[in-house]
Amino acid sequence: MPELPEVETVRRTLEPVIVGKRIERCAVCHHRALPQNNADEFCRSLYRRTITGIMRRGKYLIISLDQKLELVAHLRMTGQLIYRPKQDLPLQKHVSARFWFENNGELRFVDQRKFGTLYLVKKGNYGHIRGLITLGPEPLSSEFTWEVLADGVRSVRAIKTILLDQTKVAGLGNIYADEALYRAGIHPLKPGACLSDSEIEALHSSIVAVLKEAIANHGTTIRDYRTGSGDTGSFQNKLEVYRRTGKPCGNCGTLIEKIKVGGRGTHFCPNCQRWDPGCMD
């Protein structure tokens, strides 16, 4: 699933090529992409609307339109929003929606698994998009201090599970939770309530650092993720634990292990991320 760095990269690659463009026509190829909108009404409402901006909140993209409308996209597992500079170029498989622009160019919503969603709402009217209105703080914002993180992780749940809770930290997913915990030297099963202040500070720094580095490398492409121009990311070449099961830790040489935490595959170094389960300090 695209996480914060991937969605932010899509935003950055789409912004210079779609902002200011007017939608001339729209087609919804798979109605499952519209959980709350009727396809005909959706396209009628978008006709002749001009894109005025694009922002990100957690893993959601919010495309601002004139007439105080917003197009909200959640890519979920395999969704892609890709701009094509010319209209009617050969169509990829799994296109769920198409948006043709006046004076050429096209935006395509491609989604192999068909879990991605599009919502057309009045500006700021997110009441029916539950995952959006319940999001926690943005980890790259000034509001995300280590003290805020500390308040969010005080729980008997495993720290990895807490980090995947979007109400605690917006935009984190499996890849970057594993990478941040490794950098901070924290075992993914350690209860959040057992973390010391120094561990929380280290985790806070690691979260911010790994997200910034991933954005600088245009995200992580394991299989489906593409930027807004259709390119792959390169942060997969810099991953230190995620999907490196059985390979030596770059820090100590111990083989990386994989376990399940909250039902999610979790990668860690058993030497660098030690924790005694009998110790509830």
FILOLO-638014 format. One line per field, with one value per residue: residue number from 1; residue in one letter; x, y, z of N, C-alpha, C, O in turn. Coordinates in steps of 0.2 Angstrom, whole numbers. Example, Ala and Ser with C-alpha at 12.3 -4.5 7.8 and 13.67 -1.06 7.14 Angstrom:
// FILOLO-638014
i: (1  2)
aa: (A  S)
n_xx: (66  64)
n_yy: (-28  -11)
n_zz: (39  35)
ca_xx: (62  68)
ca_yy: (-22  -5)
ca_zz: (39  36)
c_xx: (66  64)
c_yy: (-16  0)
c_zz: (39  39)
o_xx: (71  67)
o_yy: (-17  6)
o_zz: (42  40)
//
This chain:
// FILOLO-638014
i: (1  2  3  4  5  6  7  8  9  10  11  12  13  14  15  16  17  18  19  20  21  22  23  24  25  26  27  28  29  30  31  32  33  34  35  36  37  38  39  40  41  42  43  44  45  46  47  48  49  50  51  52  53  54  55  56  57  58  59  60  61  62  63  64  65  66  67  68  69  70  71  72  73  74  75  76  77  78  79  80  81  82  83  84  85  86  87  88  89  90  91  92  93  94  95  96  97  98  99  100  101  102  103  104  105  106  107  108  109  110  111  112  113  114  115  116  117  118  119  120  121  122  123  124  125  126  127  128  129  130  131  132  133  134  135  136  137  138  139  140  141  142  143  144  145  146  147  148  149  150  151  152  153  154  155  156  157  158  159  160  161  162  163  164  165  166  167  168  169  170  171  172  173  174  175  176  177  178  179  180  181  182  183  184  185  186  187  188  189  190  191  192  193  194  195  196  197  198  199  200  201  202  203  204  205  206  207  208  209  210  211  212  213  214  215  216  217  218  219  220  221  222  223  224  225  226  227  228  229  230  231  232  233  234  235  236  237  238  239  240  241  242  243  244  245  246  247  248  249  250  251  252  253  254  255  256  257  258  259  260  261  262  263  264  265  266  267  268  269  270  271  272  273  274  275  276  277  278  279  280  281)
aa: (M  P  E  L  P  E  V  E  T  V  R  R  T  L  E  P  V  I  V  G  K  R  I  E  R  C  A  V  C  H  H  R  A  L  P  Q  N  N  A  D  E  F  C  R  S  L  Y  R  R  T  I  T  G  I  M  R  R  G  K  Y  L  I  I  S  L  D  Q  K  L  E  L  V  A  H  L  R  M  T  G  Q  L  I  Y  R  P  K  Q  D  L  P  L  Q  K  H  V  S  A  R  F  W  F  E  N  N  G  E  L  R  F  V  D  Q  R  K  F  G  T  L  Y  L  V  K  K  G  N  Y  G  H  I  R  G  L  I  T  L  G  P  E  P  L  S  S  E  F  T  W  E  V  L  A  D  G  V  R  S  V  R  A  I  K  T  I  L  L  D  Q  T  K  V  A  G  L  G  N  I  Y  A  D  E  A  L  Y  R  A  G  I  H  P  L  K  P  G  A  C  L  S  D  S  E  I  E  A  L  H  S  S  I  V  A  V  L  K  E  A  I  A  N  H  G  T  T  I  R  D  Y  R  T  G  S  G  D  T  G  S  F  Q  N  K  L  E  V  Y  R  R  T  G  K  P  C  G  N  C  G  T  L  I  E  K  I  K  V  G  G  R  G  T  H  F  C  P  N  C  Q  R  W  D  P  G  C  M  D)
n_xx: (4  3  12  14  26  25  13  14  24  17  9  18  23  12  6  13  8  -5  -12  -22  -27  -42  -56  -62  -69  -75  -74  -80  -74  -75  -86  -85  -75  -81  -87  -97  -103  -113  -110  -113  -118  -106  -97  -104  -104  -90  -88  -80  -74  -61  -44  -37  -28  -18  -17  -10  -16  -11  -13  -21  -25  -30  -38  -41  -54  -62  -78  -79  -77  -70  -59  -56  -44  -40  -27  -25  -21  -16  -18  -15  -12  -10  -3  -5  3  -3  -19  -29  -18  -11  -21  -18  -20  -33  -38  -48  -54  -55  -49  -51  -42  -45  -38  -28  -20  -22  -28  -27  -34  -28  -30  -26  -31  -43  -47  -45  -51  -62  -69  -81  -83  -90  -80  -70  -79  -79  -85  -91  -80  -73  -60  -52  -56  -53  -39  -23  -9  1  16  27  25  25  17  20  28  40  34  21  20  24  12  3  8  7  2  -3  -2  8  22  24  11  4  10  5  -8  -18  -24  -15  -3  -2  -1  9  15  17  30  38  36  43  56  59  58  69  79  78  82  72  62  49  39  38  29  21  19  30  41  55  58  69  69  57  60  71  64  54  63  68  57  54  65  67  55  57  69  64  55  63  69  59  49  45  46  39  31  18  17  18  25  17  20  21  33  45  49  64  68  67  80  87  82  83  79  66  58  70  72  83  94  110  111  115  121  126  128  120  107  92  76  59  43  26  16  2  -5  3  16  32  48  64  80  86  97  101  89  84  74  68  55  50  53  45  48)
n_yy: (-6  11  23  37  44  39  44  58  60  57  68  79  76  77  90  101  99  97  107  121  116  112  102  93  81  66  49  35  19  8  6  3  11  22  25  33  41  44  38  45  57  61  63  73  84  86  92  104  109  118  113  118  116  104  94  84  73  63  47  51  60  76  85  101  110  122  131  127  113  97  84  69  56  40  29  16  -1  -4  7  20  37  44  55  59  67  68  65  50  40  24  13  8  -8  -11  2  13  26  40  56  69  83  100  107  96  82  71  63  48  36  22  5  -10  -20  -14  -8  5  22  36  51  64  79  93  107  103  95  81  72  59  52  42  37  48  59  55  55  56  66  74  68  75  88  103  101  88  83  76  74  74  62  54  54  48  35  29  15  -2  -10  -17  -8  -7  -10  1  11  9  13  24  35  39  42  50  42  33  17  -1  -2  9  10  -2  2  14  9  1  9  17  7  -1  -14  -22  -28  -23  -15  0  8  4  11  22  39  43  33  36  49  45  37  46  55  46  42  54  56  45  46  58  55  44  52  60  51  47  38  21  7  -8  -16  -12  3  19  35  51  53  41  34  24  23  24  21  8  2  6  1  -5  -16  -20  -32  -39  -52  -64  -59  -51  -39  -22  -16  -24  -37  -48  -59  -53  -55  -61  -58  -59  -46  -40  -46  -41  -43  -42  -34  -36  -33  -44  -42  -28  -23  -27  -34  -38  -48  -50  -39  -25  -11)
n_zz: (0  -4  5  16  10  -3  -7  -5  -15  -27  -26  -27  -40  -48  -46  -53  -66  -67  -60  -62  -74  -84  -82  -95  -99  -91  -86  -78  -76  -68  -56  -43  -38  -33  -19  -13  -23  -37  -53  -65  -60  -53  -64  -71  -62  -62  -74  -84  -73  -64  -59  -44  -34  -25  -12  2  15  27  20  10  -5  -9  -21  -25  -32  -43  -38  -25  -23  -20  -24  -18  -16  -12  -13  -8  -9  -22  -30  -42  -48  -62  -73  -91  -104  -117  -124  -125  -126  -127  -118  -101  -92  -80  -78  -68  -68  -78  -83  -94  -100  -104  -119  -121  -113  -99  -84  -76  -66  -60  -55  -50  -40  -36  -24  -22  -19  -24  -20  -22  -15  -6  -2  12  17  25  32  29  25  34  37  34  42  55  56  64  70  57  53  47  51  61  72  76  88  99  111  108  101  112  120  111  111  123  128  131  120  106  100  86  81  86  79  66  68  61  68  77  71  56  40  41  37  35  29  33  47  51  47  54  67  67  65  77  86  93  98  89  95  108  121  119  131  138  133  135  139  131  121  115  110  101  92  87  80  71  63  57  50  41  33  27  19  11  3  -3  -12  -20  -15  -12  -22  -23  -30  -37  -35  -42  -47  -50  -63  -68  -66  -56  -39  -29  -16  -11  -13  -3  9  25  34  30  21  20  26  33  28  31  45  42  52  62  57  61  56  48  55  53  59  65  69  76  65  54  43  50  51  58  67  78  86  86  90  103  116  132  136  148  156  161  162)
ca_xx: (0  7  12  15  31  23  7  17  28  12  6  23  24  6  5  15  6  -13  -15  -24  -31  -49  -58  -67  -74  -74  -77  -79  -74  -76  -90  -82  -70  -85  -91  -102  -105  -116  -105  -116  -118  -99  -94  -107  -101  -83  -87  -78  -71  -54  -41  -34  -23  -18  -13  -10  -17  -10  -12  -26  -24  -36  -38  -45  -57  -66  -84  -78  -77  -64  -59  -52  -42  -36  -25  -26  -16  -13  -20  -10  -14  -5  -4  -2  3  -7  -25  -30  -13  -13  -24  -16  -25  -35  -40  -54  -57  -51  -51  -48  -42  -46  -31  -24  -18  -27  -27  -29  -34  -27  -30  -27  -35  -50  -49  -44  -58  -63  -75  -82  -86  -90  -74  -69  -85  -76  -89  -92  -74  -71  -52  -49  -58  -50  -32  -19  -5  6  23  32  22  27  13  22  34  41  29  14  21  24  5  0  10  6  -3  0  -1  15  23  23  4  2  13  1  -14  -18  -27  -10  2  -5  3  14  13  22  37  42  36  49  62  59  59  76  84  78  84  66  59  42  34  39  23  22  20  37  46  57  58  74  67  52  64  74  59  52  68  69  51  54  71  66  50  60  73  60  52  69  70  52  46  47  42  40  28  13  18  21  24  11  22  22  40  46  53  71  70  68  87  90  78  88  76  59  59  77  73  88  100  114  110  120  125  130  129  115  102  86  71  52  38  19  14  -5  -6  7  23  37  55  69  86  86  102  100  82  83  69  66  47  49  54  40  50)
ca_yy: (0  17  26  44  46  38  48  64  60  58  75  83  75  79  97  106  97  97  113  126  113  112  95  93  76  61  42  30  13  4  10  2  17  28  22  37  45  41  39  50  64  63  66  80  89  88  95  111  112  119  111  124  114  97  93  77  72  55  43  54  65  80  89  106  112  128  130  124  106  93  77  65  50  35  24  10  -6  -4  13  25  42  45  60  58  73  67  61  43  36  17  12  2  -12  -9  9  14  32  44  63  72  90  105  108  90  80  66  60  41  32  15  1  -17  -23  -11  -6  12  26  43  55  71  82  100  108  102  91  74  68  52  48  41  37  55  64  53  55  59  72  73  67  80  94  106  99  82  84  69  74  72  55  50  54  43  28  26  9  -9  -13  -17  -1  -8  -9  8  16  8  16  31  40  41  45  49  41  28  10  -6  -1  15  8  -6  5  19  6  -2  15  19  2  -3  -20  -20  -30  -19  -11  7  10  3  15  27  46  43  29  40  54  42  35  52  57  41  43  60  55  40  48  63  51  41  56  62  45  46  33  14  3  -15  -19  -8  10  23  42  54  53  34  32  20  26  21  20  1  1  9  -2  -9  -22  -22  -37  -42  -58  -69  -55  -48  -32  -18  -13  -29  -43  -53  -60  -50  -59  -58  -60  -56  -41  -37  -48  -39  -45  -36  -36  -32  -36  -47  -40  -21  -21  -31  -32  -43  -47  -51  -33  -21  -5)
ca_zz: (0  -4  12  16  5  -10  -9  -6  -21  -32  -25  -30  -47  -51  -45  -59  -73  -67  -57  -68  -80  -83  -84  -101  -98  -86  -87  -73  -79  -62  -51  -36  -36  -31  -14  -11  -28  -43  -58  -70  -56  -52  -70  -73  -57  -63  -81  -84  -66  -65  -53  -41  -30  -23  -5  5  22  28  14  5  -9  -10  -26  -25  -38  -42  -36  -18  -23  -19  -27  -13  -18  -7  -17  -4  -10  -29  -34  -45  -51  -67  -79  -97  -107  -122  -123  -128  -127  -126  -111  -97  -89  -74  -77  -65  -70  -83  -83  -99  -99  -110  -122  -120  -106  -96  -78  -75  -59  -62  -49  -51  -35  -36  -18  -21  -19  -26  -17  -24  -9  -5  2  19  20  25  37  27  24  41  38  34  48  61  56  69  67  51  56  45  53  67  78  78  93  103  117  105  100  118  122  107  111  130  128  132  113  103  97  79  80  88  73  61  69  58  73  81  67  49  34  42  36  37  27  37  54  52  46  59  73  67  66  84  90  97  96  87  100  114  122  119  138  141  130  139  135  126  116  111  106  96  87  84  75  65  59  53  45  36  29  22  15  6  -1  -8  -16  -24  -12  -12  -27  -22  -36  -40  -34  -47  -46  -54  -70  -70  -64  -50  -34  -28  -9  -10  -13  4  15  30  37  27  15  20  30  31  26  37  47  40  57  66  54  63  51  49  56  51  63  64  74  74  59  49  43  53  50  63  69  84  90  87  93  109  121  137  137  155  159  160  164)
c_xx: (4  6  13  20  29  17  10  21  23  10  11  24  17  4  7  12  -2  -16  -16  -27  -38  -52  -64  -72  -71  -77  -75  -79  -76  -80  -88  -78  -74  -90  -97  -105  -108  -111  -107  -115  -111  -96  -97  -105  -94  -83  -86  -75  -64  -50  -37  -29  -23  -14  -14  -12  -17  -9  -17  -23  -30  -35  -43  -48  -61  -73  -84  -79  -70  -64  -54  -51  -38  -34  -25  -20  -12  -14  -14  -14  -9  -7  -1  -3  -2  -13  -25  -24  -15  -15  -21  -21  -27  -37  -47  -58  -52  -54  -47  -48  -43  -39  -26  -22  -24  -24  -30  -29  -34  -27  -31  -32  -42  -52  -48  -51  -57  -69  -75  -86  -86  -83  -74  -75  -83  -80  -90  -86  -71  -63  -49  -50  -55  -42  -28  -14  0  13  28  30  25  24  16  28  34  36  22  15  21  16  2  2  10  1  1  1  6  16  22  15  1  4  8  -6  -14  -21  -21  -4  -1  0  8  11  18  29  41  41  42  55  64  61  66  81  84  80  78  63  52  37  34  32  25  23  26  42  48  57  63  73  62  55  67  69  56  57  69  63  52  60  70  60  53  65  69  57  57  71  64  49  49  43  44  37  24  14  21  20  18  13  23  29  40  50  60  72  70  75  90  87  83  85  70  61  66  78  78  94  103  112  116  124  129  131  124  109  95  81  64  47  31  18  7  -7  -2  14  28  44  60  75  86  91  102  94  80  77  68  59  46  50  49  41  46)
c_yy: (6  21  33  46  45  43  56  65  61  65  79  82  77  87  102  104  97  103  118  123  112  105  96  87  71  54  38  23  7  7  9  7  22  25  26  42  41  43  45  57  66  66  73  85  91  92  102  114  112  117  117  123  107  97  86  78  64  52  46  59  69  85  94  108  119  126  126  117  103  86  73  58  46  30  17  5  -5  2  17  30  45  50  58  64  74  63  55  40  29  16  6  -2  -9  -2  10  20  36  52  67  80  94  106  103  88  76  64  53  39  25  11  -6  -21  -20  -9  2  16  33  45  62  74  90  101  107  97  83  70  61  49  47  41  43  59  61  52  58  64  70  73  72  87  97  103  92  82  77  69  72  64  51  49  49  36  25  21  3  -13  -12  -10  -2  -7  -2  13  15  11  23  36  42  44  44  47  35  21  5  -5  3  14  3  -2  10  15  3  4  17  13  -1  -9  -19  -23  -27  -15  -4  10  9  7  21  34  46  39  33  45  51  40  41  54  52  41  48  59  51  42  54  60  48  46  59  57  43  40  26  10  -4  -19  -14  0  13  30  44  54  46  31  28  24  22  19  12  -2  3  6  -6  -15  -24  -26  -40  -48  -62  -66  -52  -41  -28  -15  -18  -36  -49  -53  -57  -56  -56  -62  -57  -52  -38  -40  -46  -41  -40  -39  -32  -36  -38  -45  -32  -19  -26  -29  -38  -43  -48  -44  -28  -14  1)
c_zz: (0  3  11  10  -2  -12  -10  -13  -27  -32  -29  -37  -51  -51  -51  -65  -73  -64  -62  -74  -78  -86  -89  -101  -93  -88  -81  -76  -74  -57  -44  -33  -33  -25  -12  -16  -34  -49  -63  -66  -55  -58  -72  -68  -59  -70  -80  -77  -67  -58  -50  -36  -28  -17  -3  12  23  22  9  1  -10  -15  -26  -32  -37  -40  -29  -18  -22  -21  -22  -16  -13  -12  -14  -7  -17  -33  -36  -49  -56  -72  -85  -101  -114  -121  -127  -130  -125  -119  -107  -95  -82  -72  -74  -67  -74  -83  -88  -98  -105  -113  -121  -113  -103  -89  -77  -68  -61  -55  -50  -46  -34  -29  -17  -22  -21  -23  -20  -18  -10  -1  9  22  20  30  35  25  31  42  38  40  55  61  62  66  61  54  53  46  59  73  80  82  96  108  114  104  106  120  118  108  118  130  129  125  111  100  89  77  81  82  67  62  67  63  77  77  60  44  35  40  37  35  32  44  55  52  52  66  73  68  74  89  95  94  94  91  107  115  122  126  141  138  135  135  130  120  111  107  100  90  84  78  69  61  54  47  39  31  24  17  9  1  -6  -13  -20  -21  -14  -17  -26  -28  -40  -40  -40  -45  -50  -61  -73  -69  -58  -45  -33  -21  -7  -10  -7  10  19  33  33  21  15  25  28  29  32  38  45  46  61  63  56  57  53  50  54  56  61  70  72  67  53  49  45  53  55  64  76  89  91  90  98  113  125  138  144  159  157  163  162)
o_xx: (9  1  13  19  30  17  7  21  24  9  9  25  18  2  3  12  -5  -22  -12  -30  -41  -49  -69  -78  -65  -82  -69  -85  -78  -77  -90  -77  -71  -95  -102  -110  -105  -110  -103  -113  -109  -93  -94  -104  -92  -77  -89  -75  -60  -52  -33  -25  -28  -8  -17  -10  -21  -4  -18  -19  -36  -30  -49  -44  -62  -75  -89  -83  -65  -69  -48  -55  -34  -38  -25  -14  -6  -13  -9  -19  -4  -12  5  -8  -3  -13  -22  -23  -20  -12  -20  -27  -23  -36  -52  -64  -46  -60  -41  -53  -41  -34  -20  -23  -30  -18  -36  -23  -39  -23  -37  -36  -47  -58  -51  -55  -52  -75  -70  -92  -82  -82  -78  -75  -84  -77  -91  -87  -66  -61  -43  -46  -54  -39  -31  -15  2  15  34  32  28  26  14  34  30  34  19  10  18  15  -3  -2  11  -5  7  4  10  11  20  13  -3  0  8  -10  -11  -20  -22  -2  -2  6  10  5  23  33  46  45  45  60  69  65  70  85  89  81  80  62  48  31  29  31  30  27  28  48  44  56  62  75  62  54  67  71  55  55  70  64  51  59  71  61  52  65  71  57  56  73  64  45  54  37  49  40  25  12  26  15  15  9  25  30  35  54  61  78  73  77  96  88  88  89  69  65  68  83  79  99  100  111  122  130  135  134  124  108  93  80  63  47  31  18  7  -10  -4  17  27  45  58  76  85  91  102  93  75  77  66  57  40  48  48  37  47)
o_yy: (7  21  36  51  49  45  59  70  64  68  84  87  79  90  106  109  97  105  119  126  111  103  99  88  71  54  38  21  2  11  13  8  27  23  24  45  36  48  49  62  72  71  77  91  96  94  106  120  108  118  120  127  104  99  82  82  60  54  42  63  67  90  93  109  121  120  123  114  106  83  75  54  49  26  12  7  -5  2  18  29  47  50  56  67  79  58  54  36  28  18  0  -1  -5  1  7  20  35  53  68  83  92  107  104  92  77  62  53  39  22  13  -8  -25  -23  -9  5  13  36  42  65  72  93  97  110  96  79  64  57  43  51  43  44  63  65  50  64  66  64  78  72  92  93  103  90  81  73  63  68  61  46  44  45  32  19  22  2  -18  -8  -8  3  -3  0  17  19  11  27  42  47  50  39  50  33  20  7  -7  2  16  4  -3  11  17  3  3  20  14  -3  -10  -16  -20  -28  -11  -2  15  12  6  24  33  48  41  32  46  54  40  40  56  54  40  48  61  52  41  53  62  48  44  60  59  38  37  25  9  -6  -23  -12  3  11  32  41  55  45  25  28  29  17  16  10  -7  1  8  -10  -20  -30  -24  -42  -49  -64  -69  -51  -37  -30  -13  -17  -40  -54  -48  -58  -60  -50  -68  -53  -54  -34  -36  -48  -42  -34  -44  -26  -42  -34  -45  -30  -13  -30  -23  -44  -38  -46  -43  -26  -11  6)
o_zz: (4  5  5  6  -6  -17  -14  -16  -32  -37  -33  -41  -57  -56  -53  -70  -78  -66  -66  -78  -73  -91  -88  -103  -92  -91  -79  -78  -76  -53  -40  -27  -29  -27  -9  -15  -35  -49  -64  -69  -55  -57  -74  -70  -57  -71  -77  -77  -70  -53  -54  -34  -30  -16  -6  16  21  18  3  4  -11  -15  -26  -36  -31  -40  -27  -14  -23  -19  -22  -17  -10  -14  -18  -7  -17  -39  -33  -52  -53  -75  -85  -102  -116  -117  -133  -135  -122  -114  -110  -95  -80  -67  -77  -67  -74  -82  -88  -96  -111  -109  -120  -108  -104  -89  -78  -65  -63  -50  -52  -49  -31  -27  -12  -25  -20  -23  -20  -17  -13  4  13  28  15  31  40  23  33  47  40  42  59  66  64  60  61  57  56  44  63  79  86  79  95  110  117  105  107  123  120  107  119  131  128  125  113  96  86  73  78  80  63  57  69  61  81  79  58  44  30  42  41  39  35  48  60  56  54  70  78  72  76  95  101  88  98  91  111  111  125  127  146  140  138  129  124  115  105  101  95  84  77  73  64  55  48  42  34  25  18  11  3  -5  -12  -18  -23  -25  -17  -16  -28  -31  -45  -45  -42  -42  -55  -66  -78  -71  -54  -47  -37  -19  -2  -7  -6  16  16  35  32  16  9  27  22  28  37  34  46  45  63  66  52  54  58  46  54  57  57  75  67  64  47  54  43  55  56  62  80  95  97  93  98  114  123  142  146  165  151  167  163)
//
